[in-house]
Amino acid sequence: MSAKRVVSPPLEDLAKLRTPLTPGERKVLDHFVRVLPTDWELYLQPHLNGLRPDIVLLHPKKGIAVYEIKDWDLSAMDYFVPREGRAPVLMARRNGKTFSVEKQNPITKVRAYREEIYKLYCPRLPTGSGFGAIVTGVVFPFAEAADAETLLRPFREHYGHANYPRLNLVIGADTLENGPLWAVLPSANKPDPRISDEVAADLRHWLVEPEFSAEQRRPLQIEMTPRQRKICLNTSNTAFRRVRGPAGSGKSLVLAGRAAQLAMEGKRVLIVTFNITLINYLLDLAVRYARNGKVRGQIDALNFHYWCKRVALQTGHISDYDALWSDDDHGTVIDSALSESVNRWVEDLDDSGRWDAVLVDEGQDFELGWWTALRKALRRGGRGEALLCADRCQNVYGIAPWTEEQMPGAGFHGKWLTLDASYRMPTALCGLAKHFLDAFMPEVDDLRPNHPQPELNLDADRSDLKWLQTDESSAANACVEALIEI
């Protein structure tokens, strides 16, 4: 008896998809179910942190494949690619009118899927060679492969896809009906040493609602103070709020909780951080708050610079985005050029690509221009919500703080909401942190970490603080010796 294929969502639930399958998507799905070995997992319209590819295939030993499916009738409209300009742009002509369809360009879409899978969602893929473990396919179920290839050739040449045709497939109706299995999935039967159970688990975490440990299933509200729960609920219905607090005060906790609360109300939420490493942590907290993994389908979580690239992709400006990085001065791009560009691009977002709420963590690392762009991503005509969490004491990148005069122009009014208790440090360490800030950073707010008595009753008199000076190569041994001494 053969093993049952993993299909998510199950085939019997296809009628419940938020976006119904098109005839072409159903045709490709049926083809994969029929010809693929059953040990390949099949994911339909996975959330993938907001990207939404049509189909993703996954095998823990053989590889990853991601597909964009276009039901286009290439004879019904005149598609063409002008040769002028620094990068090709997909255009169309109908009834005498010419217009851009670059937003629907399948090559730029699969390019984005591969890059984010490689750089964000599968960190254990080998550097460099791991990029080739991901196959992309553009499928035209109602057009011939040769016609589709002719249309897309300028983009495939521009992005280097034509140099690696087995990794960048163009599939037509004739391929589906008469082609061999390798023509739709070259890695169908060949093990790939770059892929492992761990790599597959990393990606699977983004494709389906994960199974959480007992700790993660524990409701997050149990760990919250009344003050933190109140911020999560926003009972005052304040549109734009800002929260400050020292390290360990629960800023990320309330941000994730608020994101989950909004997601449970059916709102589309964008979480933006400075560092990539914080994204998974915030999403796990949101699931714990909601006690339902489905909220992840309502929440997109990205660091700011990947969000800029996502906006460029969704608005047809991906070639402009690439052009920014052609200059050797990447520092200027990061500091100003990128935010100036995304402030223009974001105006072109369709309503379906906008969010009901934008929540920013690590706000002390954000430039004012970054926030201006994020604010423009809220739905038009609606009463969008924003929450910004910050701690100027953790401003390790030297970003100039926004002045109180600038804040009203950014949409914020009134006082900061404050979380002043640090749950991460014992009493003695809170005292040392206060002393350090008073001595060396007196200009940074008036906020100092307080110990949350009586919630966490650690006796300061029993805390023994000792500095151990060591080099990097001896750090592990020094930690072991210190633990043994304790």
C-alpha positions in Angstrom: 0.0 0.0 0.0 1.6 3.3 -1.1 2.0 6.2 1.4 -0.7 8.9 1.4 0.5 12.1 -0.3 0.7 15.2 1.9 -1.5 17.9 0.3 -2.2 21.2 2.2 -5.0 22.1 2.3 -6.5 18.7 1.7 -8.1 18.1 -1.7 -11.5 17.8 -0.1 -11.2 21.3 1.3 -10.4 23.0 -2.1 -13.9 24.6 -2.1 -13.0 26.4 1.1 -9.9 28.2 -0.2 -10.0 32.0 0.4 -9.1 32.5 -3.3 -10.7 29.8 -5.4 -8.5 27.8 -7.8 -8.6 29.0 -11.4 -9.2 26.4 -14.2 -5.5 26.5 -15.0 -4.5 26.0 -11.4 -6.8 23.1 -11.1 -5.4 21.6 -14.3 -1.8 21.8 -13.0 -2.8 20.5 -9.6 -4.5 17.4 -11.1 -1.4 16.9 -13.3 1.0 16.9 -10.2 -1.3 14.6 -8.2 -1.4 12.2 -11.2 2.3 12.1 -12.2 4.3 12.9 -9.0 5.6 10.2 -6.7 3.6 10.3 -3.5 6.5 11.2 -1.3 6.4 14.7 -2.7 4.4 17.2 -0.5 2.1 19.6 -2.3 1.1 23.0 -0.9 -1.7 25.1 -2.6 -1.6 28.9 -2.3 0.6 28.7 0.8 0.8 32.0 2.8 4.7 32.0 2.7 4.7 35.2 4.7 2.4 37.0 2.4 4.0 36.0 -1.0 1.2 33.5 -2.1 2.8 31.3 -4.8 0.3 29.1 -6.6 1.9 25.8 -5.8 5.0 24.7 -3.8 6.4 21.2 -3.9 8.6 19.9 -1.2 10.6 16.7 -0.7 13.0 16.3 2.3 15.6 14.5 0.2 15.1 15.7 -3.4 14.3 19.4 -3.4 12.0 22.4 -3.5 9.9 23.6 -6.4 7.7 26.7 -6.6 5.2 27.5 -9.5 3.4 30.5 -10.8 0.4 29.6 -13.0 -1.0 31.9 -15.6 -4.3 31.2 -17.3 -3.5 33.6 -20.1 -4.7 33.1 -23.6 -1.8 34.6 -25.5 -3.9 35.0 -28.6 -6.7 37.0 -26.8 -4.4 40.0 -26.1 -1.2 41.3 -27.6 1.5 40.9 -25.0 4.9 42.4 -25.8 8.1 43.6 -24.3 9.5 47.0 -25.5 13.3 46.9 -26.1 13.9 50.4 -24.7 14.9 51.1 -21.2 17.4 49.5 -18.8 15.2 46.5 -18.0 12.4 44.7 -19.9 8.8 45.6 -18.9 5.8 43.4 -19.7 3.2 45.3 -21.7 -0.1 44.5 -23.3 -2.4 46.0 -26.0 -6.1 45.5 -26.3 -8.8 47.5 -28.2 -6.2 50.0 -29.2 -5.0 50.7 -25.7 -1.5 49.9 -24.4 -0.9 49.3 -20.7 1.6 47.7 -18.4 1.0 44.3 -16.9 4.4 44.2 -15.1 2.6 43.6 -11.8 1.5 40.2 -13.2 5.0 39.3 -14.6 5.5 35.7 -13.6 9.3 35.8 -14.0 9.7 38.5 -11.4 7.3 36.6 -9.1 9.2 33.3 -9.2 12.4 35.1 -8.8 11.1 36.7 -5.6 9.9 33.3 -4.3 13.3 31.6 -4.8 15.2 34.5 -3.3 13.1 34.7 -0.1 13.0 30.9 0.3 16.8 30.8 0.0 17.6 33.9 2.1 14.9 33.9 4.7 13.0 30.7 5.1 15.7 28.0 4.6 18.7 29.4 6.4 20.3 25.9 6.5 20.7 25.6 2.7 24.3 25.8 1.8 25.6 29.2 1.0 25.8 29.7 -2.8 25.0 26.2 -4.0 21.8 26.0 -2.0 20.2 28.5 -4.4 20.2 25.8 -7.1 18.2 23.4 -4.8 15.1 25.5 -5.6 13.4 24.9 -8.9 11.0 27.6 -10.2 8.3 27.1 -12.9 6.1 29.4 -14.9 3.1 27.4 -16.2 0.8 28.4 -19.0 -1.9 25.7 -19.0 -3.7 27.1 -22.1 -0.7 28.1 -24.2 2.0 26.3 -26.0 5.4 26.2 -24.3 7.2 27.7 -27.3 4.9 30.7 -27.4 5.3 31.3 -23.6 9.1 31.0 -23.9 9.1 33.6 -26.7 7.1 36.0 -24.6 9.2 35.6 -21.5 12.7 35.3 -23.2 13.7 39.0 -22.5 13.1 38.5 -18.8 14.7 35.1 -18.6 17.8 36.5 -20.3 17.8 39.7 -18.2 17.6 37.7 -14.9 19.9 34.9 -16.0 17.2 32.3 -16.0 17.9 31.2 -19.6 21.4 30.1 -18.5 19.9 27.5 -16.1 16.8 26.2 -17.9 16.5 23.1 -15.7 16.2 25.3 -12.6 13.9 27.9 -14.3 11.1 26.1 -16.2 8.6 27.5 -18.7 5.8 24.9 -19.0 3.0 25.0 -21.5 -0.2 22.9 -22.2 1.8 20.6 -24.5 4.3 20.0 -21.7 1.6 19.0 -19.3 -0.2 16.8 -21.7 2.7 15.0 -23.4 6.0 15.9 -21.7 8.0 13.7 -19.4 8.0 14.1 -15.6 11.4 15.8 -15.6 10.0 18.6 -17.8 7.8 19.8 -15.0 10.1 18.7 -12.1 13.7 17.8 -13.0 14.5 16.7 -9.4 11.5 14.4 -9.2 13.5 11.2 -8.7 17.0 12.4 -8.0 18.3 12.9 -4.4 19.9 16.3 -3.7 22.5 16.4 -0.9 21.7 20.0 -0.2 18.3 19.1 1.0 17.7 17.5 4.4 14.9 16.9 6.9 16.0 20.0 8.7 15.8 22.2 5.6 12.4 20.8 4.7 11.2 21.5 8.3 12.4 25.1 8.0 10.3 25.7 4.9 7.4 23.6 6.1 7.2 26.0 9.1 6.2 28.7 6.6 3.9 26.6 4.4 1.6 25.2 7.0 0.5 26.0 10.5 3.2 24.3 12.6 2.7 22.0 15.5 3.7 23.9 18.6 5.3 22.6 21.8 3.5 22.6 25.1 5.2 25.9 26.0 4.0 27.5 22.7 0.5 26.2 23.3 0.4 27.9 26.7 -1.8 31.0 26.3 0.4 34.1 26.1 -2.1 36.1 28.1 -1.1 34.1 31.2 2.3 35.7 31.1 1.1 39.3 30.5 0.6 42.0 33.1 -2.8 43.9 33.1 -0.9 46.9 31.5 0.4 44.7 28.7 -3.1 43.1 28.1 -4.7 46.6 27.9 -2.2 47.6 25.2 -3.0 44.5 23.2 -6.8 45.1 23.4 -6.6 48.9 22.6 -9.8 49.5 24.3 -9.5 53.3 23.6 -9.5 52.5 19.8 -6.5 54.9 19.4 -5.3 54.8 15.8 -1.6 55.5 16.2 0.2 54.5 19.4 3.8 54.3 20.5 5.2 52.2 23.3 8.6 52.6 25.0 10.3 50.4 27.6 13.6 49.0 28.6 14.9 45.6 27.4 12.8 42.8 28.7 9.7 45.0 29.5 7.4 43.2 27.0 7.4 45.5 24.0 7.6 42.6 21.6 5.1 40.7 23.6 2.4 43.4 23.3 3.2 44.0 19.6 2.7 40.3 18.8 -0.4 40.2 21.0 -1.9 43.2 19.2 -1.1 41.7 15.8 -2.9 38.5 16.9 -5.9 40.4 18.3 -6.3 42.2 15.0 -5.8 39.0 13.0 -8.6 37.3 15.0 -10.9 40.2 14.0 -10.2 39.4 10.3 -7.8 42.3 9.8 -4.7 42.1 7.6 -1.6 43.0 9.6 2.0 43.9 8.7 4.7 43.4 11.3 8.0 45.1 10.4 11.3 44.8 12.2 14.9 45.9 11.6 16.5 42.5 12.1 15.4 39.4 10.3 16.0 37.2 13.3 13.1 38.6 15.3 10.4 37.6 12.8 9.9 34.0 13.8 9.8 34.9 17.5 7.1 37.5 16.9 5.0 35.1 14.8 5.3 32.4 17.5 4.1 34.8 20.1 1.2 35.8 18.0 0.1 32.2 17.6 0.4 31.7 21.3 -1.8 34.7 22.0 -4.5 33.6 19.5 -4.1 29.9 20.4 -4.8 29.3 16.7 -2.1 28.9 14.0 -4.5 30.3 11.4 -3.8 33.9 12.5 -0.5 33.6 10.6 -2.4 33.7 7.4 -3.5 37.2 8.3 -0.1 38.4 9.4 2.8 39.3 7.1 6.2 39.7 8.9 9.2 41.2 7.2 12.3 43.2 8.0 12.1 46.7 6.5 14.5 46.1 3.6 12.7 43.0 2.5 9.4 44.8 2.7 10.8 47.4 0.3 11.7 44.7 -2.2 8.2 43.2 -1.7 6.6 46.6 -2.5 8.8 46.9 -5.6 7.6 43.5 -6.8 3.9 44.1 -6.1 3.9 47.5 -7.9 5.9 46.5 -10.9 9.1 48.4 -9.9 11.4 45.5 -9.3 13.7 46.6 -12.1 14.0 50.0 -10.4 14.8 48.3 -7.2 17.6 46.3 -8.8 18.9 49.4 -10.4 19.4 51.0 -7.0 21.9 48.4 -6.1 23.9 48.7 -9.3 25.7 51.6 -7.6 28.7 50.6 -5.4 27.6 53.0 -2.7 25.1 50.6 -0.9 25.3 52.7 2.2 23.6 55.6 0.5 20.9 53.2 -0.9 20.2 51.9 2.6 20.3 55.3 4.3 18.2 57.3 1.9 17.7 56.2 -1.7 15.7 53.0 -0.9 13.3 54.8 1.4 12.8 57.7 -1.0 12.0 55.2 -3.8 9.6 53.0 -1.7 7.8 56.2 -0.6 6.9 56.6 -4.3 6.3 53.0 -5.1 4.0 52.3 -2.2 1.5 54.8 -3.7 0.9 52.2 -6.5 -0.2 49.4 -4.2 -3.6 48.0 -4.9 -6.0 47.9 -2.1 -5.6 44.1 -1.9 -1.9 44.6 -1.3 -2.4 47.1 1.6 -2.8 46.4 5.3 -5.3 47.3 8.0 -2.5 47.7 10.6 1.2 48.3 10.6 3.2 47.3 13.7 6.9 48.2 14.0 9.3 46.6 16.5 12.8 48.0 17.1 11.5 51.4 16.2 14.6 53.1 17.6 16.5 51.7 14.5 14.0 53.1 12.0 14.5 56.4 10.1 11.5 58.7 9.9 11.4 58.2 6.1 11.0 54.5 6.7 8.0 55.1 8.9 6.5 57.5 6.3 6.6 54.8 3.7 5.1 52.1 6.0 2.3 54.5 7.0 1.3 54.9 3.3 0.8 51.1 3.1 -2.3 51.3 5.2 -5.6 50.8 3.4 -7.0 53.9 1.7 -10.2 55.4 3.1 -10.0 53.2 6.2 -9.1 54.0 9.7 -5.8 52.2 9.7 -4.0 51.4 12.9 -0.3 51.7 13.8 1.8 50.6 16.8 5.5 51.5 17.2 7.6 50.0 19.9 11.0 51.4 20.7 13.8 51.7 23.3 16.4 54.4 22.6 18.8 52.7 24.9 19.0 49.8 22.4 19.8 52.2 19.5 23.0 50.3 18.5 23.0 51.6 14.9 23.2 55.3 15.9 19.9 56.4 14.2 19.1 60.0 15.1 16.0 59.9 17.3 12.8 61.3 16.0 12.0 64.6 17.7 8.8 65.3 19.5 8.2 68.0 16.9 8.3 65.4 14.1 6.1 62.9 15.8 2.7 64.6 15.1 3.6 64.7 11.4 4.1 61.0 11.6 0.6 60.5 13.0 1.5 60.2 16.7 0.0 62.4 19.3 0.1 62.6 23.1 2.4 60.7 25.5 4.2 57.5 24.9 2.7 54.4 26.5 5.3 53.1 28.9 6.4 49.7 30.1 9.0 50.3 32.8 9.5 46.9 34.4 12.2 44.6 33.1 11.3 40.9 33.4 14.6 39.8 31.9 17.0 41.0 34.6 17.3 40.3 38.3 17.1 43.2 40.8 20.8 43.7 41.1 21.3 43.9 37.3 18.4 46.4 37.0 20.3 48.6 39.5 23.6 48.3 37.6 21.7 49.2 34.3 20.2 52.3 35.9 23.7 53.3 37.2 25.2 52.8 33.7 22.5 54.9 32.0 22.8 57.7 34.5 26.6 57.8 34.2 27.0 57.3 30.4 23.7 57.9 28.7 21.9 60.6 30.8 20.4 62.2 27.6 18.4 59.0 26.6 14.9 59.4 28.0 14.0 59.3 31.6 13.1 55.6 31.4 15.1 53.2 33.6 14.5 49.4 34.0 12.7 48.7 37.3 12.4 45.2 38.8 8.8 43.9 38.7 8.3 43.3 42.4 6.4 41.2 43.6 5.9 39.4 40.2 9.5 38.1 40.2 10.9 38.1 43.6 14.7 37.6 43.3 16.6 38.7 46.3 19.2 41.3 45.3 21.4 40.4 48.3 21.8 36.9 46.9 22.9 38.1 43.5 26.6 37.8 42.9 27.8 39.8 39.9 31.3 39.1 38.6 33.1 40.2 35.4 35.1 37.6 33.5 37.5 39.0 30.9 38.2 36.5 28.1 38.8 36.3 24.4 36.4 34.8 21.9 38.2 31.4 21.6 38.0 30.8 25.3 34.5 32.1 26.0 32.8 28.7 26.0 35.3 27.3 28.6 35.0 30.4 30.7 31.2 30.0 30.8 31.5 26.3 31.8 34.0 27.1 34.6 31.7 29.9 35.9 28.7 27.5 36.0 30.8 24.9 37.8 31.9 27.5 40.3 28.3 28.5 41.0 
